[in-house]
Amino acid sequence: MSLIPSVFGGRKSNVFDPFSMDIWDPFSSFSSTSLSTTPNETSAFANARIDWKETPEAHMFKADLPGLKKEEVKVEVEEGRVLQLSGERSREHEEKNDKWHRMERSSGKFVRRFRLPEDAKIDQIKANMENGVLTVTVPKEEMKKPQVKAIDISG
């Protein structure tokens, strides 16, 4: 699995690496429509690490966004149940007399998109930012089991 950005701007999509896709849809059958053909619009900071955990009650997303304030992060739901997490870390202001020896902390925009499953309660999503960790909770609808009705066999 290569997570190295392509020379031409975006990362290559790889079916075996769900985080290489613009929209990760684990509920699709990996048809050609599940992979985006548009280049990824993100920078090195865009590789914000995000965990997606499912519990019986909800889908939980946790993103490590050190140094960002909640005002610098957006959580949106687009048509088609696509959860989009985005934001931007500004580059540190440089003074004329500053002499940098090393600059490893990344800056720039990030965008991560996830297609939510059918059982997601889109209107009840909650987001919380604490100590540089964004937590997005997407409650799940209780899926009703199909009723089974026995049919008498006449004979």
N, C-alpha and C positions, 0 to 999 in steps of 0.2 A: 504494500500500500504506500503510495507516494503522496506525501503531504507537501512536497516541494512545489512552490508556485511555478507555473509554466513561464517560459521566456517571453511569451506573447501576452502576458497580463493576467489572465485568469488561471485557475487550477483546472487540471483535466478532471472530468467526471469519471468515476470508477464505481461500478456497481457494488463492489465489495467494500468500498469505503463510503458509507452514507454521509459523512461529513464533507465529502468533496463535491456534493451536489448543491445547487443553489437552494432547492427545497428538498428537504429530506422527507420522504413519504414512506414509512415502513409498512404502511397498509396497502400499498399498491403491489402489483405483480411484477414490478420492474419492467413495465412496458416502455417503449421509446418515448412516450409522452411524460413519463415520470422524471426524466432527466432534462434539465433546462439546457438550452443551447446558447443562452446568452452568457457572455463572459462575466465572471465574478467581479463585482465592483468594489472589492475590499482591499485593504492594505495588510501589512504584516500584523497589525493589531487586530485585524478581522478574524484571526484565528482564535478568537476568544473561546476558551474551553467551556462547553456547556454539557451538563449531565441532564438526561431525561429519564425520570423514574416513574413507573406507574404503580399506584397503590390501588386497593379495591375502591377507594373513594375519589381519587384524583390522579391527574398527570402532573408531575412536579418537574420544573425546569430550574436548574441552578447554573448561573453564569458567573465566572470569576472576572470581575471588572475592577481590579485594584486602581485606586486613585480617582475613580469617576464618582461624581455626585449624581443623585437621582435626577437632577435637572438636565443632565447630559445624556440620559438614556431614554429611549422610547420603546414602549411595548404596545404593539398594534395587532389587530386581527383583520386580515384582508378577506375579500370574497373567497369562497372555497375553503373556509376554515384554515387559513394559513396564518400561523402565529409568526410575527416578525419582531425580532429584538434588534435594535440598532442604537447607535450612538457615535460619539466622537471624542477622542482624547486629543486636546490641543498640544502642540509642541511647546516646550518650556521657552519662555521669553529669554532671548540672548542679549546680553549687554555687549557693547562695543569692546570693552576691555576683557571680556570673559575668554578664558583659554580652556577649551574642552579637551580632556584626555581620552575620554571614552563616552559613547552614547549608545546604550543597549536597550533602554526602555523605548518601546514602540509608541508611535502616535498615529493618529489618522482615524478614519471612519471604519466602523464594522457594521455588518448586516448579517444576521443569521435567520433563516426561515425554516419552519417546520409545519408540515401538513398535519392538522389535528384529526383524530379519529372521529367517527360518527357519534360516539357517545359523549363528546365534549360539550359541556354547557358553556357556550361562547359568551353568553351574557353575564356569567358569574365569575369571570377570570379576575384574580387578584394578583398584585405584584408588590413586592417588598424589597427594599435595598438596605442592607446592613453590613457594615465593615467591608465594603467592596464586593459583596456577593448579592447578585440579583436573584430573587426567588420568585418564580411565577407559578401560581397554582391554578390549574384548570380542573374544576370539579367535573365528575362524570355523572351522567344520567344512569339510573338503575335500569339495566337491560332486563326486560321481562322475558321470562322463559316462555317459549311457545306452549300453549295449552294442548294437551293431547286428549282427544276424546275417543273413547273406545266405541267401536261400531259393532252392534250385534250382527251376527251372520245368520241369515235365515236359511232354512233348508228343508 
